[in-house]
Structures are given as C-alpha cells and as structure tokens.
Amino acid sequence: MNIPKERLAFFLPGLYEGGAERVILNLAKGISARGYSIDLVLARAEGPYMEQIPDSVRLVDLKAPRVLGSVPALMKYLHHEKPKAMLSALFSNT
C-alpha cells in the first residue's frame, strides 16, 4: 500500500524541558523517518531541546512574544502551508 507523504505539523510554545516536548520531538523524528514532511511550529524557538531538532524536521519560528500572541502568525502559517494535520500538546498563556 502506497501512502502519500503529506506535510504534518506540530505546535508547541517552545522546546522547554518537559515530557510533552520530548514526546513531540520523538514523534517528529519517527514520522519524518517514514518520509513525511514535518514542521515543528514554535511560538518562540527557544529551550534546551532546540539542538535535538533533526535536519529532517523544518523549524517554523513564529517569533511571538507570548503564546496567545502567536495566533495571527499561526493562522498565516496554516493558510500558506496547509498541513494535512496539526497536533498541539501544550497551551500556555505566557
């Protein structure tokens, strides 16, 4: 069975030390290894796990001062890139 390899996205506030961040990175690595285009969309590209983003995963930095402030940039990303699906694991009001 030939599965089309479409763009998938993951959204996080940042890559801070936490279990959800590790899980998302592991998912991104594993799914990209299967040939999917993966975007890791971050409200702010910061945190100790930044160096663990594999080359096969595209980093999208929304450069938002706050997570809620990233909504316009996130909507623009979604409109332009049109990922097949997006998974968000965390919410923060900072």
Buried (B, 14 or more C-beta within 10 A) or exposed (E): EEEEEEBBBBBBBBBBEBEEBEEBBEBBBEBBEEEBBBBBBBBBBEBEBBEBBEEBBBEBBBEBEEBEBBEEBBEEBBEEBEBEEBEBBBEEEE
